[in-house]
Amino acid sequence: MASHMSRVDINLGSLRKNCRLLRKIIGNADMLAVIKSDAYGHGMVPVAKCLAEEGVQAFGVAEVHEGVLLRQSDIAGDIIVFLGADKNSMSDVIRCGLELVVFGTEQLQEISSIACGLDSRVGVHLKIDSGMGRLGISPDDAPDFVKSLEQLKGVYLAGIMSHFPQADDPHAQITEKQYDLFIQTLEKIGRGSSLSSVSHIANSAAILRFPQMHCDMVRPGISLYGCYPFVSSLDAIAQEFESVMTYTTHVIQVKDVPAGFAVSYGGTYITERPSRLAVLPVGYNNGYLRSLSNRAQVLVRGKRAPQRGRVCMNLTIIDVTDIEGVSVGDEVVLMGGQGENQITADEIAGWMNTINYEVLCLLGNNNKRFYNS
Ligand SMILES: *Cc1c(COP(=O)(O)O)cnc(C)c1O
C-alpha cells in the first residue's frame, strides 16, 4: 500500500494488445497515437515509450510543452501539436522538431518568419473544419491557403487533416458527408500543388465503424486505452479491446449502525435498516466526483456494494450489510474487475452523467499511478 491509500494501475500489456488490434484493423494506414491530457490519464511518457516499442512513429499532443517533455524522454518519431504554438514556444518547436497544426494565415506567417530567422523549417498540418464546428479553416479557403503556404519559406505541408464530431453515432448522416467534402477538398488542393503530405481524419469511432475512411493515417485515442467511443459495438474485433486502467482503494473503517442513521454531509442517505457501513479514503479530490453520491457502486469481496450519502473531498461511504465479513484493509475496486464482477469506465460515466473519456482523465490524473507490464 506504501504511502498512497488508493491507486490507479496501468496495465501496459493491455495497451500493447489494443495497439496490435488497431494495427490489424487499420492495415496499411499509419497510426498517430493520441496521448494528449497525459494520455487520457494513463501517463503520457510511459504510454509513449510502450507504444514506441510497438512501432508507433507518430504521437498527437495538445500543447508544445507536452512535445518538449516527450523529446526529453527520448521519444523519437513525429510529434504533432494539435493546438499550434504561440510565439514564445516557437524556439521549443524548432529545437524539438515538433510539427504544428495550423488554422490561420497570420499564424502560418508567424511560424514561417520565426523559423526562417532560426534558419529552420517547421512541418505543419492544415486543419480543415469539415463539419466539426470547432478549430480549422473552411474547406473553401483550403486551396488558397495551401498555395500561399507553398510560397512561404520555413514551413512545409506535412499533413492535411479534419475531425469528426459524430462518428460514434450510427444514426448520424454527417460523417459520410464530411468525409466526401474532405476528399473533394484534398483533390482541389492536389490539382494546384505537388502534394506529398499525409491526410488524416479518423478518430477511434471512425477507425472502428468506417474502414473506408482511414486515409493515410488514423488518430486513435480512446480505443488504445481499451474503451469505446460508442456504447457498444457489434464488431467482434472491437470486443477484444482491454481496458488499461483500474482504480482501487481499501476499507479504512467498518461500522454497524441502526436504522435511521444519517450518512455523510447533508444526511442525503438515511439507513432503512440496521446496516454495516464501510468508509473508503477516496473522494472528489481523487476525481471520484460528488455527482456519484448515492449512485455509484464498488466491488468488495467480489460483490457489488452501493455508495451511500455524499461523496466528500477525501472520503466516501459504502453499504456492506449484504456482503459477509468485510473488514478494514479489504481491497475495494472502484473501476476494474474483482472476482467475476467488473465496473467499467462507461458505468461510472453513466452515474456521473458524462462519457468514459472524462472518467479516465479524472481518475488517472488525480491519483498515484503504478505501471504493470
Ligand atoms: C482527441 C483527438 C483524437 C482522438 O479521438 P478518440 O475519440 O479518443 O479516438 C483524434 N483527433 C483529434 C484532433 C483529437 O483531438
Ligand as a Chemical Component Dictionary entry (heavy atoms), coordinates in Angstrom:
data_LIG
# 
_chem_comp.id                   LIG 
_chem_comp.type                 NON-POLYMER 
_chem_comp.pdbx_formal_charge   0 
_chem_comp.three_letter_code    LIG 
# 
loop_
_chem_comp_atom.comp_id 
_chem_comp_atom.atom_id 
_chem_comp_atom.alt_atom_id 
_chem_comp_atom.type_symbol 
_chem_comp_atom.charge 
_chem_comp_atom.model_Cartn_x 
_chem_comp_atom.model_Cartn_y 
_chem_comp_atom.model_Cartn_z 
_chem_comp_atom.pdbx_ordinal 
LIG C1 C1 C 0 -8.546  13.647 -29.089 1  
LIG C2 C2 C 0 -8.451  13.590 -30.559 2  
LIG C3 C3 C 0 -8.473  12.370 -31.256 3  
LIG C4 C4 C 0 -8.723  11.032 -30.593 4  
LIG O1 O1 O 0 -10.104 10.764 -30.508 5  
LIG P1 P1 P 0 -10.648 9.383  -29.863 6  
LIG O2 O2 O 0 -12.107 9.516  -29.954 7  
LIG O3 O3 O 0 -10.142 9.360  -28.457 8  
LIG O4 O4 O 0 -10.070 8.277  -30.671 9  
LIG C5 C5 C 0 -8.255  12.401 -32.617 10 
LIG N1 N1 N 0 -8.052  13.572 -33.271 11 
LIG C6 C6 C 0 -8.048  14.765 -32.636 12 
LIG C7 C7 C 0 -7.820  16.007 -33.401 13 
LIG C8 C8 C 0 -8.255  14.811 -31.259 14 
LIG O5 O5 O 0 -8.269  15.996 -30.629 15 
# 
loop_
_chem_comp_bond.comp_id 
_chem_comp_bond.atom_id_1 
_chem_comp_bond.atom_id_2 
_chem_comp_bond.value_order 
_chem_comp_bond.pdbx_ordinal 
LIG C1 C2 SING 1  
LIG C2 C3 SING 2  
LIG C2 C8 DOUB 3  
LIG C3 C4 SING 4  
LIG C3 C5 DOUB 5  
LIG C4 O1 SING 6  
LIG O1 P1 SING 7  
LIG P1 O2 DOUB 8  
LIG P1 O3 SING 9  
LIG P1 O4 SING 10 
LIG C5 N1 SING 11 
LIG N1 C6 DOUB 12 
LIG C6 C7 SING 13 
LIG C6 C8 SING 14 
LIG C8 O5 SING 15 
# 
